[in-house]
Amino acid sequence: MPRTTISIVVFAALALIPSETRSAAELGSVEGKIRVTKDGKPRADSSNVVVYLEGVPVPAAARRHTIRQHNLQFVPRVSVVVKGTTVDFPNDDKVYHNVFSTSVPARFDLQLYASGSSKSVQLKREGVVDVFCNIHPDMSSRVLVVPTTAYAATDASGKFRIDGVPPGTYPIVVWHPNGAEVRGQVKIERGKAASVTFDVSENDRPKQHLRKDGTPYGRYE
């Protein structure tokens, strides 16, 4: 797959437990490094890999995230949101757009709508949601829906850190937007930082997607 630059928008506060009920000394953290490879060779840039923990208590909160339709592209191209987040899709362009997904975690079709308007969808199930426009085949966005606020994205060197985690043993998931998912387990101790290292492979770009009715793109009717 050709290397592309992707900016992942992380939409969450890592305040897992209210400060009035747990002090920083009662919580732990996890930090580490993710090494990205392609065809068995290390990548110079290991940024924008998402690392998250499963089973961490999630504070009750109404959450919103925005993916704009701007210059015939979805912006941002890759996002991470907590399960239950409502995603807004405002149309900034001077043309009509459509927003749809046929992904298992969220199947929806927001139909056509004009410049200056916006439509929304709530993402209630975790997993990867691929979002497209039924008119413009080059428009795509990928949304990772996670079950927790305990997540972070790596920097260029592959380093990450998640703070404010209650002590316990948790499944840890490493997700590359153009690659494989890697799973493991990490033990968080009170007042300490656990350290982990993972390797994740970057895959080739998927083939061209289809329109919402399963047919190839062509003249829009």
PyMOL commands that place a pseudoatom at each C-alpha (Angstrom):
pseudoatom trace, name=CA, resn=MET, resi=1, chain=A, elem=C, hetatm=0, pos=[0.000, 0.000, 0.000]
pseudoatom trace, name=CA, resn=PRO, resi=2, chain=A, elem=C, hetatm=0, pos=[1.379, 3.455, -0.825]
pseudoatom trace, name=CA, resn=ARG, resi=3, chain=A, elem=C, hetatm=0, pos=[2.327, 5.333, 2.327]
pseudoatom trace, name=CA, resn=THR, resi=4, chain=A, elem=C, hetatm=0, pos=[-0.176, 8.050, 3.183]
pseudoatom trace, name=CA, resn=THR, resi=5, chain=A, elem=C, hetatm=0, pos=[-0.117, 10.661, 5.902]
pseudoatom trace, name=CA, resn=ILE, resi=6, chain=A, elem=C, hetatm=0, pos=[-3.066, 10.295, 8.229]
pseudoatom trace, name=CA, resn=SER, resi=7, chain=A, elem=C, hetatm=0, pos=[-4.037, 12.491, 11.155]
pseudoatom trace, name=CA, resn=ILE, resi=8, chain=A, elem=C, hetatm=0, pos=[-6.075, 10.633, 13.737]
pseudoatom trace, name=CA, resn=VAL, resi=9, chain=A, elem=C, hetatm=0, pos=[-8.391, 12.771, 15.802]
pseudoatom trace, name=CA, resn=VAL, resi=10, chain=A, elem=C, hetatm=0, pos=[-8.566, 11.487, 19.370]
pseudoatom trace, name=CA, resn=PHE, resi=11, chain=A, elem=C, hetatm=0, pos=[-11.892, 12.527, 20.877]
pseudoatom trace, name=CA, resn=ALA, resi=12, chain=A, elem=C, hetatm=0, pos=[-11.907, 11.833, 24.601]
pseudoatom trace, name=CA, resn=ALA, resi=13, chain=A, elem=C, hetatm=0, pos=[-10.618, 12.965, 27.931]
pseudoatom trace, name=CA, resn=LEU, resi=14, chain=A, elem=C, hetatm=0, pos=[-8.621, 10.368, 29.803]
pseudoatom trace, name=CA, resn=ALA, resi=15, chain=A, elem=C, hetatm=0, pos=[-10.191, 11.283, 33.110]
pseudoatom trace, name=CA, resn=LEU, resi=16, chain=A, elem=C, hetatm=0, pos=[-11.446, 7.778, 33.741]
pseudoatom trace, name=CA, resn=ILE, resi=17, chain=A, elem=C, hetatm=0, pos=[-12.475, 8.229, 37.363]
pseudoatom trace, name=CA, resn=PRO, resi=18, chain=A, elem=C, hetatm=0, pos=[-13.574, 11.573, 38.854]
pseudoatom trace, name=CA, resn=SER, resi=19, chain=A, elem=C, hetatm=0, pos=[-10.768, 13.270, 40.791]
pseudoatom trace, name=CA, resn=GLU, resi=20, chain=A, elem=C, hetatm=0, pos=[-12.965, 13.666, 43.855]
pseudoatom trace, name=CA, resn=THR, resi=21, chain=A, elem=C, hetatm=0, pos=[-13.266, 9.882, 44.193]
pseudoatom trace, name=CA, resn=ARG, resi=22, chain=A, elem=C, hetatm=0, pos=[-9.768, 8.747, 43.191]
pseudoatom trace, name=CA, resn=SER, resi=23, chain=A, elem=C, hetatm=0, pos=[-6.471, 10.555, 43.627]
pseudoatom trace, name=CA, resn=ALA, resi=24, chain=A, elem=C, hetatm=0, pos=[-3.652, 10.298, 41.095]
pseudoatom trace, name=CA, resn=ALA, resi=25, chain=A, elem=C, hetatm=0, pos=[-1.731, 8.108, 43.544]
pseudoatom trace, name=CA, resn=GLU, resi=26, chain=A, elem=C, hetatm=0, pos=[-4.513, 5.517, 43.440]
pseudoatom trace, name=CA, resn=LEU, resi=27, chain=A, elem=C, hetatm=0, pos=[-4.364, 5.205, 39.658]
pseudoatom trace, name=CA, resn=GLY, resi=28, chain=A, elem=C, hetatm=0, pos=[-1.798, 3.772, 37.278]
pseudoatom trace, name=CA, resn=SER, resi=29, chain=A, elem=C, hetatm=0, pos=[-0.788, 4.156, 33.662]
pseudoatom trace, name=CA, resn=VAL, resi=30, chain=A, elem=C, hetatm=0, pos=[0.538, 2.271, 30.682]
pseudoatom trace, name=CA, resn=GLU, resi=31, chain=A, elem=C, hetatm=0, pos=[3.190, 3.465, 28.285]
pseudoatom trace, name=CA, resn=GLY, resi=32, chain=A, elem=C, hetatm=0, pos=[5.221, 1.870, 25.573]
pseudoatom trace, name=CA, resn=LYS, resi=33, chain=A, elem=C, hetatm=0, pos=[6.290, 1.751, 21.973]
pseudoatom trace, name=CA, resn=ILE, resi=34, chain=A, elem=C, hetatm=0, pos=[4.606, 0.394, 18.855]
pseudoatom trace, name=CA, resn=ARG, resi=35, chain=A, elem=C, hetatm=0, pos=[6.829, -0.655, 15.950]
pseudoatom trace, name=CA, resn=VAL, resi=36, chain=A, elem=C, hetatm=0, pos=[5.199, -0.495, 12.524]
pseudoatom trace, name=CA, resn=THR, resi=37, chain=A, elem=C, hetatm=0, pos=[6.508, -2.739, 9.747]
pseudoatom trace, name=CA, resn=LYS, resi=38, chain=A, elem=C, hetatm=0, pos=[5.651, -3.131, 6.069]
pseudoatom trace, name=CA, resn=ASP, resi=39, chain=A, elem=C, hetatm=0, pos=[6.728, -6.266, 4.201]
pseudoatom trace, name=CA, resn=GLY, resi=40, chain=A, elem=C, hetatm=0, pos=[8.885, -7.159, 7.186]
pseudoatom trace, name=CA, resn=LYS, resi=41, chain=A, elem=C, hetatm=0, pos=[10.752, -3.837, 7.177]
pseudoatom trace, name=CA, resn=PRO, resi=42, chain=A, elem=C, hetatm=0, pos=[10.381, -1.172, 9.893]
pseudoatom trace, name=CA, resn=ARG, resi=43, chain=A, elem=C, hetatm=0, pos=[8.661, 2.086, 8.986]
pseudoatom trace, name=CA, resn=ALA, resi=44, chain=A, elem=C, hetatm=0, pos=[10.446, 5.340, 9.809]
pseudoatom trace, name=CA, resn=ASP, resi=45, chain=A, elem=C, hetatm=0, pos=[7.138, 6.855, 10.952]
pseudoatom trace, name=CA, resn=SER, resi=46, chain=A, elem=C, hetatm=0, pos=[5.110, 4.883, 13.495]
pseudoatom trace, name=CA, resn=SER, resi=47, chain=A, elem=C, hetatm=0, pos=[2.604, 7.627, 14.305]
pseudoatom trace, name=CA, resn=ASN, resi=48, chain=A, elem=C, hetatm=0, pos=[-1.196, 7.431, 14.437]
pseudoatom trace, name=CA, resn=VAL, resi=49, chain=A, elem=C, hetatm=0, pos=[-1.461, 3.884, 15.748]
pseudoatom trace, name=CA, resn=VAL, resi=50, chain=A, elem=C, hetatm=0, pos=[-4.255, 3.660, 18.333]
pseudoatom trace, name=CA, resn=VAL, resi=51, chain=A, elem=C, hetatm=0, pos=[-3.731, 1.813, 21.610]
pseudoatom trace, name=CA, resn=TYR, resi=52, chain=A, elem=C, hetatm=0, pos=[-6.650, 1.245, 23.984]
pseudoatom trace, name=CA, resn=LEU, resi=53, chain=A, elem=C, hetatm=0, pos=[-7.636, -0.799, 27.019]
pseudoatom trace, name=CA, resn=GLU, resi=54, chain=A, elem=C, hetatm=0, pos=[-10.829, -2.829, 27.300]
pseudoatom trace, name=CA, resn=GLY, resi=55, chain=A, elem=C, hetatm=0, pos=[-12.802, -3.171, 30.523]
pseudoatom trace, name=CA, resn=VAL, resi=56, chain=A, elem=C, hetatm=0, pos=[-11.941, 0.237, 31.995]
pseudoatom trace, name=CA, resn=PRO, resi=57, chain=A, elem=C, hetatm=0, pos=[-14.925, 2.014, 33.592]
pseudoatom trace, name=CA, resn=VAL, resi=58, chain=A, elem=C, hetatm=0, pos=[-16.323, 4.689, 31.261]
pseudoatom trace, name=CA, resn=PRO, resi=59, chain=A, elem=C, hetatm=0, pos=[-17.715, 7.929, 32.734]
pseudoatom trace, name=CA, resn=ALA, resi=60, chain=A, elem=C, hetatm=0, pos=[-21.283, 8.648, 31.660]
pseudoatom trace, name=CA, resn=ALA, resi=61, chain=A, elem=C, hetatm=0, pos=[-21.202, 11.604, 29.265]
pseudoatom trace, name=CA, resn=ALA, resi=62, chain=A, elem=C, hetatm=0, pos=[-22.810, 12.809, 26.057]
pseudoatom trace, name=CA, resn=ARG, resi=63, chain=A, elem=C, hetatm=0, pos=[-20.124, 12.902, 23.378]
pseudoatom trace, name=CA, resn=ARG, resi=64, chain=A, elem=C, hetatm=0, pos=[-20.051, 14.455, 19.913]
pseudoatom trace, name=CA, resn=HIS, resi=65, chain=A, elem=C, hetatm=0, pos=[-17.492, 14.355, 17.132]
pseudoatom trace, name=CA, resn=THR, resi=66, chain=A, elem=C, hetatm=0, pos=[-17.384, 16.140, 13.771]
pseudoatom trace, name=CA, resn=ILE, resi=67, chain=A, elem=C, hetatm=0, pos=[-16.263, 14.828, 10.388]
pseudoatom trace, name=CA, resn=ARG, resi=68, chain=A, elem=C, hetatm=0, pos=[-16.545, 17.613, 7.816]
pseudoatom trace, name=CA, resn=GLN, resi=69, chain=A, elem=C, hetatm=0, pos=[-17.153, 17.283, 4.081]
pseudoatom trace, name=CA, resn=HIS, resi=70, chain=A, elem=C, hetatm=0, pos=[-14.620, 19.786, 2.796]
pseudoatom trace, name=CA, resn=ASN, resi=71, chain=A, elem=C, hetatm=0, pos=[-12.991, 20.134, -0.634]
pseudoatom trace, name=CA, resn=LEU, resi=72, chain=A, elem=C, hetatm=0, pos=[-14.578, 16.833, -1.677]
pseudoatom trace, name=CA, resn=GLN, resi=73, chain=A, elem=C, hetatm=0, pos=[-12.956, 14.970, 1.198]
pseudoatom trace, name=CA, resn=PHE, resi=74, chain=A, elem=C, hetatm=0, pos=[-13.959, 13.805, 4.647]
pseudoatom trace, name=CA, resn=VAL, resi=75, chain=A, elem=C, hetatm=0, pos=[-11.914, 15.654, 7.292]
pseudoatom trace, name=CA, resn=PRO, resi=76, chain=A, elem=C, hetatm=0, pos=[-10.433, 13.995, 9.276]
pseudoatom trace, name=CA, resn=ARG, resi=77, chain=A, elem=C, hetatm=0, pos=[-9.815, 10.817, 7.304]
pseudoatom trace, name=CA, resn=VAL, resi=78, chain=A, elem=C, hetatm=0, pos=[-9.384, 8.726, 10.465]
pseudoatom trace, name=CA, resn=SER, resi=79, chain=A, elem=C, hetatm=0, pos=[-11.046, 9.279, 13.855]
pseudoatom trace, name=CA, resn=VAL, resi=80, chain=A, elem=C, hetatm=0, pos=[-11.347, 7.494, 17.186]
pseudoatom trace, name=CA, resn=VAL, resi=81, chain=A, elem=C, hetatm=0, pos=[-14.533, 7.891, 19.258]
pseudoatom trace, name=CA, resn=VAL, resi=82, chain=A, elem=C, hetatm=0, pos=[-16.040, 6.273, 22.325]
pseudoatom trace, name=CA, resn=LYS, resi=83, chain=A, elem=C, hetatm=0, pos=[-19.034, 3.980, 21.803]
pseudoatom trace, name=CA, resn=GLY, resi=84, chain=A, elem=C, hetatm=0, pos=[-22.236, 6.025, 21.955]
pseudoatom trace, name=CA, resn=THR, resi=85, chain=A, elem=C, hetatm=0, pos=[-20.704, 9.149, 20.409]
pseudoatom trace, name=CA, resn=THR, resi=86, chain=A, elem=C, hetatm=0, pos=[-22.851, 11.137, 17.980]
pseudoatom trace, name=CA, resn=VAL, resi=87, chain=A, elem=C, hetatm=0, pos=[-20.916, 12.036, 14.821]
pseudoatom trace, name=CA, resn=ASP, resi=88, chain=A, elem=C, hetatm=0, pos=[-21.923, 15.159, 12.872]
pseudoatom trace, name=CA, resn=PHE, resi=89, chain=A, elem=C, hetatm=0, pos=[-21.262, 15.373, 9.105]
pseudoatom trace, name=CA, resn=PRO, resi=90, chain=A, elem=C, hetatm=0, pos=[-21.558, 19.057, 8.046]
pseudoatom trace, name=CA, resn=ASN, resi=91, chain=A, elem=C, hetatm=0, pos=[-21.370, 19.779, 4.303]
pseudoatom trace, name=CA, resn=ASP, resi=92, chain=A, elem=C, hetatm=0, pos=[-18.910, 22.641, 3.710]
pseudoatom trace, name=CA, resn=ASP, resi=93, chain=A, elem=C, hetatm=0, pos=[-18.811, 22.183, -0.081]
pseudoatom trace, name=CA, resn=LYS, resi=94, chain=A, elem=C, hetatm=0, pos=[-20.918, 23.905, -2.735]
pseudoatom trace, name=CA, resn=VAL, resi=95, chain=A, elem=C, hetatm=0, pos=[-22.253, 20.584, -3.996]
pseudoatom trace, name=CA, resn=TYR, resi=96, chain=A, elem=C, hetatm=0, pos=[-24.555, 17.886, -2.658]
pseudoatom trace, name=CA, resn=HIS, resi=97, chain=A, elem=C, hetatm=0, pos=[-23.049, 15.044, -0.649]
pseudoatom trace, name=CA, resn=ASN, resi=98, chain=A, elem=C, hetatm=0, pos=[-24.230, 11.722, 0.699]
pseudoatom trace, name=CA, resn=VAL, resi=99, chain=A, elem=C, hetatm=0, pos=[-22.895, 9.921, 3.761]
pseudoatom trace, name=CA, resn=PHE, resi=100, chain=A, elem=C, hetatm=0, pos=[-23.282, 6.167, 4.124]
pseudoatom trace, name=CA, resn=SER, resi=101, chain=A, elem=C, hetatm=0, pos=[-21.698, 3.101, 5.659]
pseudoatom trace, name=CA, resn=THR, resi=102, chain=A, elem=C, hetatm=0, pos=[-22.246, -0.602, 5.134]
pseudoatom trace, name=CA, resn=SER, resi=103, chain=A, elem=C, hetatm=0, pos=[-19.943, -1.594, 8.005]
pseudoatom trace, name=CA, resn=VAL, resi=104, chain=A, elem=C, hetatm=0, pos=[-21.252, -4.162, 10.487]
pseudoatom trace, name=CA, resn=PRO, resi=105, chain=A, elem=C, hetatm=0, pos=[-20.927, -1.898, 13.585]
pseudoatom trace, name=CA, resn=ALA, resi=106, chain=A, elem=C, hetatm=0, pos=[-23.001, 0.853, 11.917]
pseudoatom trace, name=CA, resn=ARG, resi=107, chain=A, elem=C, hetatm=0, pos=[-25.046, 0.587, 8.732]
pseudoatom trace, name=CA, resn=PHE, resi=108, chain=A, elem=C, hetatm=0, pos=[-26.605, 3.912, 7.770]
pseudoatom trace, name=CA, resn=ASP, resi=109, chain=A, elem=C, hetatm=0, pos=[-27.499, 6.153, 4.849]
pseudoatom trace, name=CA, resn=LEU, resi=110, chain=A, elem=C, hetatm=0, pos=[-27.937, 9.888, 5.479]
pseudoatom trace, name=CA, resn=GLN, resi=111, chain=A, elem=C, hetatm=0, pos=[-29.167, 10.476, 1.915]
pseudoatom trace, name=CA, resn=LEU, resi=112, chain=A, elem=C, hetatm=0, pos=[-28.300, 13.565, -0.164]
pseudoatom trace, name=CA, resn=TYR, resi=113, chain=A, elem=C, hetatm=0, pos=[-28.038, 16.955, 1.498]
pseudoatom trace, name=CA, resn=ALA, resi=114, chain=A, elem=C, hetatm=0, pos=[-26.993, 20.411, 0.383]
pseudoatom trace, name=CA, resn=SER, resi=115, chain=A, elem=C, hetatm=0, pos=[-24.185, 22.820, 1.163]
pseudoatom trace, name=CA, resn=GLY, resi=116, chain=A, elem=C, hetatm=0, pos=[-24.412, 24.393, 4.602]
pseudoatom trace, name=CA, resn=SER, resi=117, chain=A, elem=C, hetatm=0, pos=[-26.480, 21.600, 6.118]
pseudoatom trace, name=CA, resn=SER, resi=118, chain=A, elem=C, hetatm=0, pos=[-25.467, 18.767, 8.425]
pseudoatom trace, name=CA, resn=LYS, resi=119, chain=A, elem=C, hetatm=0, pos=[-26.682, 15.316, 9.421]
pseudoatom trace, name=CA, resn=SER, resi=120, chain=A, elem=C, hetatm=0, pos=[-25.683, 13.054, 12.291]
pseudoatom trace, name=CA, resn=VAL, resi=121, chain=A, elem=C, hetatm=0, pos=[-25.496, 9.432, 13.344]
pseudoatom trace, name=CA, resn=GLN, resi=122, chain=A, elem=C, hetatm=0, pos=[-24.873, 7.843, 16.739]
pseudoatom trace, name=CA, resn=LEU, resi=123, chain=A, elem=C, hetatm=0, pos=[-22.283, 5.063, 16.759]
pseudoatom trace, name=CA, resn=LYS, resi=124, chain=A, elem=C, hetatm=0, pos=[-23.589, 2.571, 19.310]
pseudoatom trace, name=CA, resn=ARG, resi=125, chain=A, elem=C, hetatm=0, pos=[-21.381, -0.464, 18.590]
pseudoatom trace, name=CA, resn=GLU, resi=126, chain=A, elem=C, hetatm=0, pos=[-17.618, -0.778, 18.789]
pseudoatom trace, name=CA, resn=GLY, resi=127, chain=A, elem=C, hetatm=0, pos=[-15.543, -1.647, 15.750]
pseudoatom trace, name=CA, resn=VAL, resi=128, chain=A, elem=C, hetatm=0, pos=[-14.364, -0.033, 12.527]
pseudoatom trace, name=CA, resn=VAL, resi=129, chain=A, elem=C, hetatm=0, pos=[-16.869, 2.048, 10.557]
pseudoatom trace, name=CA, resn=ASP, resi=130, chain=A, elem=C, hetatm=0, pos=[-15.917, 2.927, 6.974]
pseudoatom trace, name=CA, resn=VAL, resi=131, chain=A, elem=C, hetatm=0, pos=[-17.745, 6.035, 5.755]
pseudoatom trace, name=CA, resn=PHE, resi=132, chain=A, elem=C, hetatm=0, pos=[-18.226, 6.983, 2.079]
pseudoatom trace, name=CA, resn=CYS, resi=133, chain=A, elem=C, hetatm=0, pos=[-20.110, 9.381, -0.183]
pseudoatom trace, name=CA, resn=ASN, resi=134, chain=A, elem=C, hetatm=0, pos=[-22.383, 7.751, -2.759]
pseudoatom trace, name=CA, resn=ILE, resi=135, chain=A, elem=C, hetatm=0, pos=[-21.526, 10.428, -5.354]
pseudoatom trace, name=CA, resn=HIS, resi=136, chain=A, elem=C, hetatm=0, pos=[-17.772, 10.941, -4.948]
pseudoatom trace, name=CA, resn=PRO, resi=137, chain=A, elem=C, hetatm=0, pos=[-15.688, 7.729, -4.900]
pseudoatom trace, name=CA, resn=ASP, resi=138, chain=A, elem=C, hetatm=0, pos=[-12.536, 9.421, -3.579]
pseudoatom trace, name=CA, resn=MET, resi=139, chain=A, elem=C, hetatm=0, pos=[-14.256, 10.469, -0.364]
pseudoatom trace, name=CA, resn=SER, resi=140, chain=A, elem=C, hetatm=0, pos=[-13.701, 8.089, 2.536]
pseudoatom trace, name=CA, resn=SER, resi=141, chain=A, elem=C, hetatm=0, pos=[-13.246, 8.196, 6.272]
pseudoatom trace, name=CA, resn=ARG, resi=142, chain=A, elem=C, hetatm=0, pos=[-12.488, 5.474, 8.816]
pseudoatom trace, name=CA, resn=VAL, resi=143, chain=A, elem=C, hetatm=0, pos=[-13.856, 5.661, 12.363]
pseudoatom trace, name=CA, resn=LEU, resi=144, chain=A, elem=C, hetatm=0, pos=[-12.668, 3.371, 15.155]
pseudoatom trace, name=CA, resn=VAL, resi=145, chain=A, elem=C, hetatm=0, pos=[-15.353, 3.047, 17.820]
pseudoatom trace, name=CA, resn=VAL, resi=146, chain=A, elem=C, hetatm=0, pos=[-13.829, 1.962, 21.124]
pseudoatom trace, name=CA, resn=PRO, resi=147, chain=A, elem=C, hetatm=0, pos=[-15.490, 0.828, 24.386]
pseudoatom trace, name=CA, resn=THR, resi=148, chain=A, elem=C, hetatm=0, pos=[-13.389, 3.053, 26.635]
pseudoatom trace, name=CA, resn=THR, resi=149, chain=A, elem=C, hetatm=0, pos=[-11.876, 6.485, 27.175]
pseudoatom trace, name=CA, resn=ALA, resi=150, chain=A, elem=C, hetatm=0, pos=[-8.544, 4.810, 27.981]
pseudoatom trace, name=CA, resn=TYR, resi=151, chain=A, elem=C, hetatm=0, pos=[-6.813, 5.222, 24.636]
pseudoatom trace, name=CA, resn=ALA, resi=152, chain=A, elem=C, hetatm=0, pos=[-4.022, 7.154, 22.956]
pseudoatom trace, name=CA, resn=ALA, resi=153, chain=A, elem=C, hetatm=0, pos=[-2.363, 7.542, 19.559]
pseudoatom trace, name=CA, resn=THR, resi=154, chain=A, elem=C, hetatm=0, pos=[1.348, 7.029, 18.997]
pseudoatom trace, name=CA, resn=ASP, resi=155, chain=A, elem=C, hetatm=0, pos=[3.799, 9.746, 17.998]
pseudoatom trace, name=CA, resn=ALA, resi=156, chain=A, elem=C, hetatm=0, pos=[6.233, 9.435, 15.074]
pseudoatom trace, name=CA, resn=SER, resi=157, chain=A, elem=C, hetatm=0, pos=[8.589, 7.289, 17.150]
pseudoatom trace, name=CA, resn=GLY, resi=158, chain=A, elem=C, hetatm=0, pos=[5.746, 4.939, 18.092]
pseudoatom trace, name=CA, resn=LYS, resi=159, chain=A, elem=C, hetatm=0, pos=[5.556, 6.037, 21.732]
pseudoatom trace, name=CA, resn=PHE, resi=160, chain=A, elem=C, hetatm=0, pos=[2.284, 6.417, 23.630]
pseudoatom trace, name=CA, resn=ARG, resi=161, chain=A, elem=C, hetatm=0, pos=[1.003, 6.826, 27.191]
pseudoatom trace, name=CA, resn=ILE, resi=162, chain=A, elem=C, hetatm=0, pos=[-2.406, 6.336, 28.815]
pseudoatom trace, name=CA, resn=ASP, resi=163, chain=A, elem=C, hetatm=0, pos=[-2.832, 7.829, 32.285]
pseudoatom trace, name=CA, resn=GLY, resi=164, chain=A, elem=C, hetatm=0, pos=[-5.502, 7.626, 34.962]
pseudoatom trace, name=CA, resn=VAL, resi=165, chain=A, elem=C, hetatm=0, pos=[-6.229, 3.895, 34.812]
pseudoatom trace, name=CA, resn=PRO, resi=166, chain=A, elem=C, hetatm=0, pos=[-7.648, 2.080, 37.875]
pseudoatom trace, name=CA, resn=PRO, resi=167, chain=A, elem=C, hetatm=0, pos=[-5.475, -0.855, 39.024]
pseudoatom trace, name=CA, resn=GLY, resi=168, chain=A, elem=C, hetatm=0, pos=[-6.301, -4.165, 37.380]
pseudoatom trace, name=CA, resn=THR, resi=169, chain=A, elem=C, hetatm=0, pos=[-5.491, -6.452, 34.478]
pseudoatom trace, name=CA, resn=TYR, resi=170, chain=A, elem=C, hetatm=0, pos=[-6.895, -5.350, 31.123]
pseudoatom trace, name=CA, resn=PRO, resi=171, chain=A, elem=C, hetatm=0, pos=[-6.914, -6.514, 27.516]
pseudoatom trace, name=CA, resn=ILE, resi=172, chain=A, elem=C, hetatm=0, pos=[-4.848, -4.074, 25.446]
pseudoatom trace, name=CA, resn=VAL, resi=173, chain=A, elem=C, hetatm=0, pos=[-5.536, -3.539, 21.743]
pseudoatom trace, name=CA, resn=VAL, resi=174, chain=A, elem=C, hetatm=0, pos=[-3.233, -2.011, 19.128]
pseudoatom trace, name=CA, resn=TRP, resi=175, chain=A, elem=C, hetatm=0, pos=[-4.952, -0.799, 15.950]
pseudoatom trace, name=CA, resn=HIS, resi=176, chain=A, elem=C, hetatm=0, pos=[-3.348, 0.495, 12.758]
pseudoatom trace, name=CA, resn=PRO, resi=177, chain=A, elem=C, hetatm=0, pos=[-5.809, 2.263, 10.397]
pseudoatom trace, name=CA, resn=ASN, resi=178, chain=A, elem=C, hetatm=0, pos=[-4.225, 0.503, 7.408]
pseudoatom trace, name=CA, resn=GLY, resi=179, chain=A, elem=C, hetatm=0, pos=[-3.079, -2.662, 9.075]
pseudoatom trace, name=CA, resn=ALA, resi=180, chain=A, elem=C, hetatm=0, pos=[-3.627, -5.489, 11.468]
pseudoatom trace, name=CA, resn=GLU, resi=181, chain=A, elem=C, hetatm=0, pos=[-5.047, -5.424, 14.987]
pseudoatom trace, name=CA, resn=VAL, resi=182, chain=A, elem=C, hetatm=0, pos=[-2.822, -6.819, 17.732]
pseudoatom trace, name=CA, resn=ARG, resi=183, chain=A, elem=C, hetatm=0, pos=[-4.086, -7.872, 21.163]
pseudoatom trace, name=CA, resn=GLY, resi=184, chain=A, elem=C, hetatm=0, pos=[-2.386, -8.531, 24.472]
pseudoatom trace, name=CA, resn=GLN, resi=185, chain=A, elem=C, hetatm=0, pos=[-2.834, -8.046, 28.198]
pseudoatom trace, name=CA, resn=VAL, resi=186, chain=A, elem=C, hetatm=0, pos=[-1.415, -5.522, 30.641]
pseudoatom trace, name=CA, resn=LYS, resi=187, chain=A, elem=C, hetatm=0, pos=[-1.441, -5.307, 34.434]
pseudoatom trace, name=CA, resn=ILE, resi=188, chain=A, elem=C, hetatm=0, pos=[-1.887, -1.818, 35.889]
pseudoatom trace, name=CA, resn=GLU, resi=189, chain=A, elem=C, hetatm=0, pos=[-0.627, -1.271, 39.427]
pseudoatom trace, name=CA, resn=ARG, resi=190, chain=A, elem=C, hetatm=0, pos=[-1.473, 1.545, 41.810]
pseudoatom trace, name=CA, resn=GLY, resi=191, chain=A, elem=C, hetatm=0, pos=[0.808, 4.540, 41.270]
pseudoatom trace, name=CA, resn=LYS, resi=192, chain=A, elem=C, hetatm=0, pos=[2.950, 2.758, 38.668]
pseudoatom trace, name=CA, resn=ALA, resi=193, chain=A, elem=C, hetatm=0, pos=[3.425, 2.845, 34.902]
pseudoatom trace, name=CA, resn=ALA, resi=194, chain=A, elem=C, hetatm=0, pos=[3.278, -0.470, 33.065]
pseudoatom trace, name=CA, resn=SER, resi=195, chain=A, elem=C, hetatm=0, pos=[5.471, -0.739, 29.970]
pseudoatom trace, name=CA, resn=VAL, resi=196, chain=A, elem=C, hetatm=0, pos=[4.628, -2.647, 26.781]
pseudoatom trace, name=CA, resn=THR, resi=197, chain=A, elem=C, hetatm=0, pos=[6.015, -3.075, 23.262]
pseudoatom trace, name=CA, resn=PHE, resi=198, chain=A, elem=C, hetatm=0, pos=[4.136, -4.349, 20.218]
pseudoatom trace, name=CA, resn=ASP, resi=199, chain=A, elem=C, hetatm=0, pos=[4.826, -4.891, 16.530]
pseudoatom trace, name=CA, resn=VAL, resi=200, chain=A, elem=C, hetatm=0, pos=[2.043, -4.166, 14.031]
pseudoatom trace, name=CA, resn=SER, resi=201, chain=A, elem=C, hetatm=0, pos=[2.042, -4.714, 10.265]
pseudoatom trace, name=CA, resn=GLU, resi=202, chain=A, elem=C, hetatm=0, pos=[0.873, -2.176, 7.720]
pseudoatom trace, name=CA, resn=ASN, resi=203, chain=A, elem=C, hetatm=0, pos=[-1.108, -3.795, 4.903]
pseudoatom trace, name=CA, resn=ASP, resi=204, chain=A, elem=C, hetatm=0, pos=[-1.834, -2.892, 1.309]
pseudoatom trace, name=CA, resn=ARG, resi=205, chain=A, elem=C, hetatm=0, pos=[-4.636, -0.462, 0.531]
pseudoatom trace, name=CA, resn=PRO, resi=206, chain=A, elem=C, hetatm=0, pos=[-8.042, -2.134, 0.133]
pseudoatom trace, name=CA, resn=LYS, resi=207, chain=A, elem=C, hetatm=0, pos=[-9.543, -2.306, -3.345]
pseudoatom trace, name=CA, resn=GLN, resi=208, chain=A, elem=C, hetatm=0, pos=[-11.876, 0.438, -4.552]
pseudoatom trace, name=CA, resn=HIS, resi=209, chain=A, elem=C, hetatm=0, pos=[-15.135, 0.430, -2.601]
pseudoatom trace, name=CA, resn=LEU, resi=210, chain=A, elem=C, hetatm=0, pos=[-18.600, 0.230, -4.131]
pseudoatom trace, name=CA, resn=ARG, resi=211, chain=A, elem=C, hetatm=0, pos=[-21.605, 2.501, -3.915]
pseudoatom trace, name=CA, resn=LYS, resi=212, chain=A, elem=C, hetatm=0, pos=[-24.254, 1.922, -1.255]
pseudoatom trace, name=CA, resn=ASP, resi=213, chain=A, elem=C, hetatm=0, pos=[-26.269, -0.339, -3.560]
pseudoatom trace, name=CA, resn=GLY, resi=214, chain=A, elem=C, hetatm=0, pos=[-23.236, -2.536, -4.251]
pseudoatom trace, name=CA, resn=THR, resi=215, chain=A, elem=C, hetatm=0, pos=[-22.613, -1.244, -7.796]
pseudoatom trace, name=CA, resn=PRO, resi=216, chain=A, elem=C, hetatm=0, pos=[-19.436, 0.421, -9.137]
pseudoatom trace, name=CA, resn=TYR, resi=217, chain=A, elem=C, hetatm=0, pos=[-19.208, 4.194, -9.216]
pseudoatom trace, name=CA, resn=GLY, resi=218, chain=A, elem=C, hetatm=0, pos=[-20.171, 5.934, -12.452]
pseudoatom trace, name=CA, resn=ARG, resi=219, chain=A, elem=C, hetatm=0, pos=[-22.588, 8.625, -13.458]
pseudoatom trace, name=CA, resn=TYR, resi=220, chain=A, elem=C, hetatm=0, pos=[-24.813, 9.471, -10.517]
pseudoatom trace, name=CA, resn=GLU, resi=221, chain=A, elem=C, hetatm=0, pos=[-28.504, 9.032, -11.321]
for i in range(1, 221): cmd.bond("trace and resi %d" % i, "trace and resi %d" % (i + 1))
show_as sticks, trace
zoom trace
